[in-house]
C-alpha cells in the first residue's frame, strides 16, 4: 500500500469520525440552563475566537458538512435502470 493511499484512508477515517460525532442536536446538551444557542452556533463562535486551535473547530465543521452533503447526494442517486 502506498504512502498516499494510507494517508487518504486515515483522512477518510477521521472525517467519518467527525461526521458521526458532528450532529449532536439530538443528544442532550451540556449547556447551561436557559442557553438558547445550538451546538452549531457555539461551534461557530468558538471557531471565530482567538483561542489556540479554535480554527480547527471551523475546519472540522466544514469538513463534516461537506461529507454529509456528499453522503446525502450519494443516497439520493437513483440506480434503477
Order of alpha helices (4+ residues) and beta strands (2+ residues): alpha-alpha-alpha
